[in-house]
Amino acid sequence: MPLGTNIEYDRLCYLRHFAMATVGGGWMTDYDTVPLNMNAKYGMASLPNDGRFTLGENHVPSLMVGSGEEWDRVAMALIREGVAARQRNEERELFSDMHSLAELLQRGEVIAHTPQLVLQPDALLETMSQGRAFDEDACNDTQGLMALHFSHRSTGKHYPRLARPLAMAQLLQQWSDVCGDRATLRRGQVEIKQNFASVSNKHKATVTPSQRDNTSFAVLSRSDSPTFSAENIQRPDNVPCGSYKCFFGVRSHPDIGYLVTPSKMNLQHPKSEAAWLKVLDATWDFAQRLEKEYGIEHFLLGAPETISVSSKLAQHLRKDRYEKGSKAYIQKVKKAPFPVLKIPCNDDKAHPFQSKLIKFLPFVKQKKEFASEFKKGWYEMRRMLRQETCLINDFQLLLDTKGKLYHIDLDRCFEVGDTITERNVGESYTDECFETLDGIEAAILQYLEGGNNQMRRPAMLPPFTNKNKTEAIPSRQR
């Protein structure tokens, strides 16, 4: 059969149908198809259309479902269509499984769900690439959909190939921010359930009321105060952790999570439980003061709390850090936007930063607005660092695509001990930090001056101070 120029890829596209038949059928999606108004419970329920082979995006194999027997039947039929295309001497290099599915669909041998359950988000990607925010239309256009298909075609119109994963993640985050808290999600789920029921009735499949109930979605309530509980926190296998703290997202509020610190931090610096709580309390007070005096952005939403790790909760936390019967400190925080750029201020981290900067800046679409926000935040950040020099220690700063700066890990200003003391930073290290920040600012502003149609590559950052020098670097007015 005609397999085009990428023979191995298109051969595997055919073979995946046999793989699904071998495992007994069920659901399959392309790797670039991501869930929207659905969850895992739906896939565990009864198959739609009484197990008949069903497509979610017309003839495009982005989302498919059927029984094992149906997958086997369709897999063999696809091969026959491909061979027949070759025998017809059609002058075409490629006859993929998608082309074969189109032939089967035309003859009624497979079902295409109407309306579609999967959408290629061309309009959403265009909106995002132009730097415009999603609105009610974005929610309305995705109402009733199960998933989005970020195909090569739809994504490639607006983003380079290497930026595709970041574009997917950024779109989903923006969609969640605009549409996730609204009734659209619930309405969409009800529509999906009703749509599957209507297709099943059309093809005279038997779907009992109890089966319909089982295929509905469990929508978590969104109260103003998300709870830190075993049922509501993110599973530990994909939880980001630093030296001391771990971040656990909460299922009911995708934009909020908790920093969780073991009470006895014996990973590197064993101290008393009371000392760690004092540090966290001091950090919360410090963050509020910096926000008031300098207008900074940070992610802390409340004071730390002490909890006891129950046996049930321990199963949902990382075993190497949180033991059953121990105490832990939790603190509610905002989830960081995506994508963000982590900005360093010493030469150990600045050189790898160059490549990250080049990858990040193309995601800045509204350059004028970005520049205004960036310059304002950058000025306040530098003014603050001159007064609060402890922040230069293990400098932690994030930059988002709107030009906002976020200060993280503010507890780095405090020494852990029986009494809380503020860390000091030497003058030479302070000047070195500002030297690095000068280069970063110049590189970012140079990119912004390239104009809307000119993607200027940021200049290489200037050479950095040699830490081994004994003399202090002359201070400059900044």
C-alpha positions in Angstrom: 0.0 0.0 0.0 1.2 3.6 -0.6 3.0 4.6 2.7 4.5 7.9 1.6 8.0 9.1 2.4 7.9 8.3 6.1 7.2 4.6 5.7 7.8 3.4 9.3 5.6 6.1 10.7 2.6 5.4 8.5 3.1 1.6 8.9 2.8 2.1 12.7 -0.4 4.1 12.2 -2.0 1.0 10.6 -0.5 -1.4 13.2 -1.8 0.5 16.2 -5.3 -0.7 15.3 -4.1 -4.3 15.6 -2.5 -3.4 19.0 -5.9 -2.2 20.3 -7.6 -5.4 19.1 -4.9 -7.4 20.9 -5.6 -5.7 24.2 -9.3 -6.2 23.9 -10.4 -2.8 22.5 -11.4 0.4 24.3 -10.3 4.0 23.8 -7.3 5.3 21.8 -6.2 8.8 21.1 -3.3 10.4 19.2 -0.5 11.6 21.5 -1.4 15.2 20.5 -5.1 14.8 21.5 -5.7 16.1 25.1 -8.8 15.8 27.3 -11.0 18.8 27.8 -14.4 18.0 29.3 -13.8 14.4 30.3 -11.9 12.3 32.8 -10.7 8.8 33.3 -14.0 7.6 34.8 -15.7 8.0 31.5 -13.3 5.6 29.8 -13.9 3.0 32.4 -17.7 3.1 31.8 -19.6 1.2 29.2 -18.4 1.7 25.6 -20.7 4.0 23.5 -22.8 2.7 20.7 -22.8 -0.7 22.2 -19.1 -1.1 21.4 -19.4 -0.3 17.7 -16.3 1.4 16.3 -16.8 5.2 16.7 -14.7 8.2 15.6 -14.7 11.4 17.6 -13.4 13.7 14.8 -15.1 12.7 11.6 -12.6 10.4 9.7 -9.5 11.7 11.6 -8.2 9.0 14.0 -7.5 11.4 16.9 -10.0 9.7 19.2 -11.5 6.2 18.5 -13.4 3.7 20.6 -14.8 0.3 20.1 -14.9 -3.3 21.4 -12.0 -5.7 20.8 -14.0 -7.4 18.0 -14.7 -4.0 16.4 -11.0 -3.0 16.5 -10.1 -6.3 14.9 -12.7 -5.9 12.1 -11.7 -2.3 11.4 -7.9 -3.1 11.4 -8.4 -5.7 8.7 -10.7 -3.4 6.7 -8.1 -0.6 6.8 -5.5 -2.9 5.3 -7.9 -4.0 2.6 -8.5 -0.3 1.7 -4.8 0.5 1.5 -4.1 -2.5 -0.7 -7.1 -1.6 -2.9 -5.7 1.9 -3.3 -2.5 0.5 -4.7 -4.3 -1.9 -7.0 -6.4 1.0 -8.4 -3.1 2.5 -9.6 -4.0 5.8 -7.9 -1.2 8.3 -8.4 -0.7 9.1 -4.8 2.4 8.6 -2.6 0.4 8.1 0.7 -2.8 6.3 1.6 -2.8 6.5 5.4 -5.1 4.9 7.9 -6.9 8.2 7.9 -7.6 7.8 4.2 -8.8 4.3 4.8 -11.1 5.4 7.6 -12.6 8.0 5.3 -13.5 5.2 2.8 -15.1 3.0 5.6 -17.0 6.0 7.0 -18.4 6.8 3.5 -19.8 3.3 3.3 -21.2 3.3 6.8 -18.8 0.6 8.2 -17.8 2.9 11.0 -19.6 5.6 13.0 -18.5 9.3 13.2 -20.0 11.0 16.2 -22.3 13.9 15.3 -21.6 16.6 16.5 -17.8 16.0 16.7 -16.3 15.3 20.1 -12.8 16.4 19.1 -11.9 19.8 17.7 -8.6 21.1 16.1 -8.3 24.4 17.9 -7.3 26.6 14.9 -9.2 29.6 16.2 -7.9 29.3 19.7 -4.3 29.0 18.6 -4.7 32.0 16.3 -6.1 34.0 19.2 -3.3 33.0 21.5 -0.6 33.6 18.9 -1.8 37.1 18.4 -1.5 37.8 22.2 -5.3 38.1 22.6 -7.1 36.7 25.7 -9.8 34.0 25.4 -13.4 35.2 25.9 -16.9 33.7 26.0 -16.5 32.6 22.4 -13.7 30.3 23.4 -15.9 28.6 26.0 -18.9 28.4 23.6 -16.8 26.9 20.8 -15.5 24.1 23.1 -18.8 23.4 24.8 -19.7 19.7 24.5 -16.2 18.7 23.4 -14.3 15.8 24.9 -10.9 16.7 23.7 -8.7 19.0 21.6 -6.5 17.7 18.7 -3.3 19.7 18.3 -2.5 18.3 14.9 0.6 19.2 12.9 -1.5 21.2 10.5 -3.4 23.3 13.0 -0.5 24.0 15.3 2.0 24.6 12.5 0.0 27.5 11.2 0.9 29.6 14.3 3.9 28.0 16.0 7.2 26.4 15.0 7.4 22.7 15.4 9.7 22.8 18.5 7.3 25.1 20.2 4.3 22.8 19.8 4.4 21.3 23.3 4.6 24.7 25.0 1.8 26.0 22.8 -0.4 23.1 23.8 0.2 23.6 27.5 -0.2 27.4 27.3 -3.6 27.0 25.5 -4.9 24.5 28.0 -3.9 26.8 30.9 -5.6 29.8 29.3 -8.7 27.8 28.5 -8.8 26.6 32.1 -8.4 30.1 33.5 -11.3 31.4 31.3 -13.7 28.5 31.0 -12.8 26.1 33.8 -14.6 27.8 36.6 -17.8 28.3 34.6 -20.9 26.3 34.0 -19.6 25.6 30.5 -17.8 22.6 31.8 -20.8 21.1 33.4 -23.0 21.9 30.3 -20.4 20.4 28.0 -20.4 17.2 30.0 -24.2 16.9 30.0 -24.1 17.4 26.2 -21.6 14.7 25.7 -23.6 12.3 27.6 -26.8 13.2 25.7 -24.9 13.1 22.4 -23.7 9.6 22.9 -27.2 8.5 24.0 -28.6 10.0 20.8 -26.1 8.2 18.6 -26.7 5.0 20.4 -30.5 5.4 19.9 -29.9 6.2 16.2 -28.1 2.9 15.7 -30.5 1.0 18.0 -28.0 0.2 20.6 -29.3 -0.5 24.1 -28.2 2.0 26.7 -30.0 1.7 30.0 -30.5 4.7 32.3 -28.0 3.3 34.8 -25.4 3.0 32.0 -26.0 6.7 31.1 -25.4 7.7 34.7 -22.2 5.7 34.8 -20.9 7.6 31.8 -21.5 11.0 33.2 -18.6 13.0 34.7 -17.8 13.7 38.3 -17.4 17.4 38.5 -15.6 18.5 41.6 -17.2 21.4 43.4 -15.2 24.6 43.4 -15.5 26.3 46.8 -13.6 29.4 47.7 -11.4 27.5 50.1 -9.8 24.4 48.6 -9.2 21.7 51.1 -5.9 19.9 51.6 -7.1 16.3 51.8 -6.1 12.9 50.4 -9.0 13.0 48.0 -8.3 16.5 46.7 -4.5 16.6 46.2 -2.4 15.7 43.3 -0.8 12.2 43.2 2.8 12.2 44.3 4.3 10.5 41.2 4.3 13.9 39.3 4.8 16.3 42.2 7.6 18.9 41.8 9.9 19.1 44.9 12.8 21.3 45.9 15.4 20.7 48.6 12.8 21.1 51.3 9.3 21.7 50.0 7.0 19.9 47.5 4.1 21.5 45.6 0.8 19.6 45.6 -1.9 20.8 43.2 -5.5 20.4 44.3 -8.1 18.8 42.0 -10.9 21.2 42.8 -8.9 24.4 42.0 -6.4 23.9 39.1 -4.9 27.3 39.7 -4.2 26.7 43.4 -2.0 24.3 45.3 -0.1 23.8 48.6 3.6 23.9 49.5 4.2 21.0 51.9 7.2 21.0 54.2 8.1 18.1 56.6 8.2 19.4 60.2 11.6 17.7 60.7 13.7 18.8 57.8 16.5 16.2 58.2 17.2 16.0 54.5 20.1 18.4 54.7 19.9 20.6 57.8 18.3 18.9 60.8 16.6 21.5 63.0 13.8 21.6 65.5 10.2 21.6 64.4 9.7 25.0 66.0 12.5 26.5 64.0 11.0 25.5 60.7 7.6 26.9 61.5 9.3 30.2 62.6 11.0 30.4 59.2 7.8 29.8 57.3 5.9 32.4 59.5 8.8 34.9 59.0 8.6 34.3 55.2 4.9 35.0 55.1 5.3 38.3 57.0 8.3 39.1 54.7 6.3 38.5 51.5 3.5 40.7 52.7 5.9 43.5 53.5 7.7 43.3 50.2 4.3 43.3 48.4 3.3 46.5 50.3 6.6 48.4 50.0 7.7 47.4 46.4 4.5 46.1 44.8 6.1 42.7 44.0 4.2 39.6 42.8 4.6 36.3 44.8 2.6 33.1 45.0 1.8 32.8 48.7 -1.9 33.1 49.6 -1.9 32.5 53.3 0.1 31.8 56.5 1.5 28.3 57.1 -0.6 25.7 58.9 0.4 22.6 60.9 -1.2 19.3 60.0 -0.8 15.7 61.2 -0.1 13.2 58.5 -2.7 10.5 58.8 -2.2 7.0 57.4 -4.6 7.9 54.5 -2.8 11.1 53.7 0.6 9.5 53.9 -0.4 7.3 51.0 -0.9 10.4 48.9 2.3 12.1 49.9 5.9 11.2 49.0 7.0 8.4 51.3 10.6 9.6 51.4 9.5 12.9 53.0 6.3 12.5 54.8 5.8 9.7 57.3 2.6 8.5 58.9 2.1 10.1 62.3 4.5 13.0 61.7 3.6 16.6 61.3 3.9 18.8 58.2 3.5 22.4 57.4 1.2 23.4 54.5 0.8 26.8 52.9 -1.7 27.7 50.2 -0.2 29.2 47.1 -1.1 30.3 43.6 0.0 28.0 40.7 2.6 29.6 38.5 1.6 30.6 35.0 2.9 28.8 32.0 5.3 29.2 30.3 7.7 31.1 32.5 11.4 31.9 32.4 13.5 31.5 35.5 16.0 34.4 35.7 19.4 33.9 37.5 21.8 36.5 38.8 25.1 34.6 39.0 27.4 33.3 36.3 26.9 29.6 37.3 23.3 29.7 36.0 23.4 32.5 33.5 25.1 30.7 30.6 22.5 27.9 30.3 19.9 30.6 30.7 20.8 32.0 27.2 19.3 29.1 25.4 16.2 29.1 27.6 15.8 32.8 26.8 15.8 32.2 23.1 13.2 29.5 23.4 10.9 31.6 25.7 10.8 35.0 23.9 8.8 33.8 20.8 5.9 33.2 23.2 5.7 37.0 23.9 3.1 38.2 21.5 2.1 41.6 22.8 5.5 43.1 22.9 4.5 46.7 23.8 2.4 45.6 26.8 5.1 43.1 27.8 7.8 45.8 27.7 5.8 48.2 29.8 5.1 45.6 32.5 8.6 44.2 32.4 10.3 47.6 32.7 8.1 48.6 35.6 8.6 45.3 37.5 12.4 45.2 36.7 12.9 48.7 38.1 11.1 47.8 41.4 13.0 44.5 41.6 16.4 46.3 41.3 15.3 48.9 43.9 14.2 46.2 46.2 17.5 44.2 45.8 19.5 47.2 46.8 17.6 47.4 50.1 16.8 43.7 50.7 20.2 42.2 49.8 19.4 38.8 51.3 17.2 38.1 48.3 20.4 38.0 46.1 21.3 34.7 47.9 20.1 31.9 45.6 18.2 34.5 43.5 14.8 33.2 42.5 12.7 35.2 39.9 10.2 34.1 37.3 9.1 36.0 34.2 5.8 35.3 32.4 4.8 36.0 28.8 2.9 39.2 29.9 6.1 40.7 31.4 5.2 40.1 35.0 7.9 39.1 37.5 7.3 36.7 40.3 9.5 36.3 43.4 9.7 32.7 44.8 11.4 30.9 47.6 11.5 34.0 49.8 12.5 31.8 52.8 16.1 31.9 51.4 16.5 35.2 53.3 16.4 33.4 56.7 18.8 31.1 58.5 17.2 28.0 60.0 18.0 27.8 63.7 16.5 28.2 67.2 16.4 31.9 66.4 15.6 33.5 63.1 18.4 35.5 61.5 18.6 37.2 58.1 21.3 36.0 55.7 23.8 38.6 54.6 25.4 38.9 51.1 28.8 40.3 50.4 29.2 43.5 48.3 31.2 41.7 45.5 28.5 39.1 45.1 25.8 41.9 45.0 27.6 43.7 42.3 28.1 40.4 40.4 24.4 39.8 40.5 23.6 43.2 39.1 26.1 42.7 36.4 24.3 39.6 35.3 20.9 41.2 35.5 22.2 44.1 33.3 23.0 41.6 30.6 19.6 39.8 30.9 17.7 43.1 30.7 19.7 44.2 27.6 19.0 40.9 25.8 15.3 41.0 26.5 14.9 44.6 25.5 16.9 44.0 22.3 14.4 41.3 21.3 11.5 43.6 22.0 12.9 46.3 19.8 12.9 43.9 16.8 9.4 44.9 15.8 6.3 42.7 15.3 7.6 41.0 12.1 11.2 40.7 13.0 12.3 37.9 15.4 15.7 39.2 16.5 17.9 36.8 18.3 18.9 38.1 21.7 22.6 39.1 21.9 24.8 36.9 24.0 25.0 38.0 27.6 28.2 39.9 28.5 31.0 38.2 30.3 30.5 37.7 34.0 32.5 38.6 37.0 35.2 36.1 38.1 34.2 35.0 41.6 37.8 34.2 42.4 38.8 37.9 42.3 39.6 39.2 45.8 38.9 42.9 45.0 35.3 44.2 45.1 33.7 45.4 41.9 33.2 49.2 41.9 29.6 49.9 42.5 27.7 51.6 39.8 24.6 53.8 40.1 21.6 51.7 39.0 
